[in-house]
Amino acid sequence: MKRPAYSLTVVVAALLVAALAGFVFTANRSQRPAPSPPAAADSPTPLVDDRLLQTARQVYSLADTAEEQQLARDALRLADHELDQGFATALRQASAAPPPASGPLQQLTSRIARLKARMQAYDSRIAQLTKQAAEDGAAADELAVLKAQRALDEDELDDSQEDLARQGGDRHAVLERALQEHEAAQRQPAPQFKPAPAENHETLLSDARLWLELNGREQQIAAARAQAASAAAARLREHESLEAQPVQAQPAPNHDASVTQAALARLQQMADRQKTLSEYDKRIQDSRQLAEVYGRWAGLIQVRRRAVLHTLLGFLAVVLAIVLAMILIGRAINRSFRQTDRRRLHQLRTVSKVAVQLAGFGAILLLIFGPPTDLTTIIGLATAGLTVALKDFIVAFLGWFILLGRNGIHVGDWVEIEGVGGEVIEIGLLKTVLLEVGNWAATGHPTGRRVGFLNSFAIEGHFFNFSTAGQWLWDQIQVTLPAAGDPYRIADQIAEVVSRETEAEVRQAEQDWQRVTAQYGIKEFSAKPAVELRPSGGGLEIVVRYITRAPRRYEVKARLFQLIVDLLRQPVSAAGQPATP
């Protein structure tokens, strides 16, 4: 075995062993992947951080099995609950935030406080006048005026609150608006899960696509898990920071406030702080549970990906086994025909190797793409492939009909095909066989070789048939004249000899030509011999062209040469010319 072939066999065998090892190693096992370490904490956001909910909504559509879909619902529920706790904390902190000490925001805050106090006074006075209006007309008039004034002040209060929110001074209003949008989104129906794929593991290509899809899905779930762990760590730090801060005493609203009001304010601050700490605890717990849900989800994906990889390596092992078998069978075929290699055995060896390779490649394609399912597509592709592959055979078969037609050829005709001349001895469905003859201008003797041509030459090429009208063809002889004598006289005598010997054939050739070409309206032609006297290197030579039948051309040429030689060997007359025979 040659070194490149041996190296290829070793490489394929090594890959096969590696694929089998991976196939065994990726078999179904009970261990689950270890949890990933938590990522670094994210920086706090100015409003409520809703990234956990956004991520839960993004990965919600990735679930395709029943277990994964349940985990996706749990993740969405935990992320939503964590965001609700964040809104509660943010709203409480916004309510307890002190008003600005100066500037436009302080003026707006003071105006809103005055309008709210005035509204309370209006409500109290309206309640009193409502009881008196039924008995006292003046009280009724005053009640109507107060209601109108209250409506006017209420509009002014709404406008002031909108101005404060627009300038960023009313964080509580912004949070309430965001909470309303969140609650409206929660009332929408949950998105539908995509249908679970049929993991039939029928082809290598489908398993490869599924493995890549699961790999990308696992990366997304891992990123979501890291985000949840990071959020839990951030909430824990905020909880510890708030717990370490001492409770500061609230200043009395005025100098006349009692000690009891200050104590109540301190108790209210401590209650709000405890609620905030409790909400932080709930958010920490939700984030940690969310990370655990994502961890279980990633574990399920890892198990599925491992199973797909196991099947994928099995397919790869089968493909490599087929390749290795093709190599070994090819080597066995070469070795079995090495000792008794003949022409036909060589063809058999080649056909056997090609058959083995085609069978191997067909099996590999079935493993990669699977059996075709669309019958119409299969028929179309097969037809197109066969048309391309059998193009020469199809054209040759159609050429057979042309050769059998009126202007075709028949067995026994003298023809010239692609520069090869000879007698037709066989016209098959696909192939025409000639018995080759020598050069037409030479002796024209058969060479004993059989030459085969696909019948496609009748369509794609051309051929010459010398047997269309009695197998007539033009032939010629060349004669070098002696130095003595009149060359014109000798040329005339040679022309007379040739004309006399070919007279009958000339007459028959003209009749045949007229019979064949009469239907096409072609002018008559003369088949009489033509003599040409031309100079040559050694003197003068005569070229005589005459018509003869192809099978008799050698016989006619030999007889003419004999007569011309006899003519030239006659004694020269007194006038210096050969005597007339």
HELIX and SHEET records of a PDB file:
HELIX    1   1 ARG A    3  PHE A   25  1                                  23    
HELIX    2   2 ARG A   51  TYR A   60  1                                  10    
HELIX    3   3 ALA A   66  ALA A   96  1                                  31    
HELIX    4   4 PRO A  104  GLN A  132  1                                  29    
HELIX    5   5 GLY A  137  ARG A  166  1                                  30    
HELIX    6   6 ARG A  171  GLN A  186  1                                  16    
HELIX    7   7 LEU A  204  ALA A  244  1                                  41    
HELIX    8   8 VAL A  259  SER A  336  1                                  78    
HELIX    9   9 ARG A  343  PHE A  369  1                                  27    
HELIX   10  10 LEU A  375  ALA A  389  1                                  15    
HELIX   11  11 LYS A  391  LEU A  403  1                                  13    
HELIX   12  12 PHE A  457  GLU A  460  1                                   4    
HELIX   13  13 PRO A  487  GLU A  501  1                                  15    
HELIX   14  14 GLU A  503  THR A  517  1                                  15    
HELIX   15  15 ALA A  518  TYR A  520  5                                   3    
HELIX   16  16 ALA A  550  ARG A  552  5                                   3    
HELIX   17  17 ARG A  553  LEU A  568  1                                  16    
SHEET    1   A 5 PRO A 446  LEU A 454  0                                        
SHEET    2   A 5 LYS A 431  VAL A 437 -1                                        
SHEET    3   A 5 VAL A 420  ILE A 427 -1                                        
SHEET    4   A 5 TRP A 414  ILE A 417 -1                                        
SHEET    5   A 5 PHE A 463  ASN A 465 -1                                        
SHEET    1   B 3 TRP A 472  THR A 480  0                                        
SHEET    2   B 3 GLY A 539  ARG A 549 -1                                        
SHEET    3   B 3 ALA A 530  SER A 536 -1                                        
END                                                                             
